[in-house]
Amino acid sequence: MADLKPLIRLRKYRVEEKQKVLAELFRQAELLEGRKRVLFADMEREEALAEQSDSIDAMFAFVAYAARVHTEIQKLNMLVELMEPRILKAQDEMREAFSEQKKAEIIQEQREDEEQKEIARKENTSLDEIGVEVFRRKKD
């Protein structure tokens, strides 16, 4: 029977590559989420400063700033939404690759078990023949 260890190594490599792609997508999504958190924190800080200022100009400046921040947050949300299908696809591809790897590993294990059983069967047959021969010689 053919040895599947090279195939298993190839499949493991493919799984690792899929994991790297997925990790990179998650990293990119986390960077976008982090950028959103920073924008929200900056906006809260600017709002507090505008409220403390008691100046109409400061409030107008904050309103314009808040509008720009909301626009940027919407863009970030859109980018995150665009990444979600890519992440789901990468997860599916990784699951598929892992499934293929496990199938090859299971088949290899079954083959090794069958080989061990065949070896044990041959040994038992040989020992039985030796036992019968010894018994026959003692009887004679």
N, C-alpha and C positions, 0 to 999 in steps of 0.2 A: 504494500500500500504506500501511496505517496506521502511524503512528509509535508505537513502543512505549515511548518514553522516559518518558512520564508513568507508565506501568504499572511500568516498572523502578524509578523513584523510589519509588513506593508500596511495591513489594516490598522494596526496600532499607530503607525505613522500618520495615516489619514485621519484617525480620530484626534490625534494631537494637533494636527493642522487645523481641523475644524474647531477645536477648542480655542486655539489661538485667535482664529477669526472671530469667534463668538466673544472672547474676552476683549478683543479690540473694540467690537461694537458696543459692548457694555461700558467700556472705558469712555468711549465717545459720548454715549448717552449720559453718563455720569458727569462728564465735563459740561455738557449743556445744562444739566440740572444744577450743577454748582454755579454756573454763570447766572442762572435765574435767581438762585438764592442770594448771590452777591448783589444783583440788581435790586431785589426786594429790600435787602438790608440798607443799601445806599439810598433808596427812595425813602425809607422810613427815617433815616438820619437827616436827609434833606428836608423832609416834611417837618421834622421837629425844629430844625434850624429856621425854616420859614415861619413857623408859628411863633417862635421866640422873637423873631425880628420885629414884628408889629409894623412892617413896611408893606405897602401895597405892591411895590416893585418886587419885593422878595416873593410875595405870593404869586404874582404873575409869572415870575421866573420859575417858581416851583411847578406851577401848572404846566408850563411848556416842557419843563424837564420830565414831569410825570408822564406827559403824553408820549415823549420820545422813549421813555423807559417801557411804557406799556406796549408800544410798537415793537420794541426789541424783544420783549418777553413773548409777544405773540409770534414773532419770527422764531424764537427759540422753541416755543411750543410746537410750531409747525415742523421744525427740524426733528424734534423728538418723535412726533407722530410719524414722520417719514422713516425714522429709524426702526420703529416697532415692527413693521413687516419684515424688514431685513433681519432683525434679531430673531423673530419667529422662524424665518426660513433657515437661518444659521443653526438654530436649535434643532429643527427637524433634520437638517443634513447631518448634524453631529449624532443625533439619535440613530439615524439610519446607518451611519458609518460604524457606530458602536455595536449596533445589532449585527452587522456583517462580521465584525471582529469576533463577537461572542459566538456566532454560528461556526466560524472556522475553528475557534478554540474548542468548542464542544465536539465537533467532528474529530479533531485531533485527539482529544481525550478518549473518545469512543474507540478510535483506531488503536490507540495505545493499550486500552483495556482489552480489546480483542486480541492483540498480539500477545499480551501477558497471559490471557486465558489459553491461547493456542500453545504457547511455550509450556505452561503448566500441564496442559493435556498431554503433550508429547512426553514430558518428563514422567507423568503418571503412567503412560503407556509403556515407556521404557522400564520403569521400576516394576510394573506388573509383569512384564516379560521376564525380567531378571528374577523376580520372585518365583514365577512359574518354573523357570529353568532350574533354579536352586532346589525347589521342591521336587522336581522331576529327578534331579541327580541324586538327591538324598534317598528317594524312593527306590532307585535302582541299586 
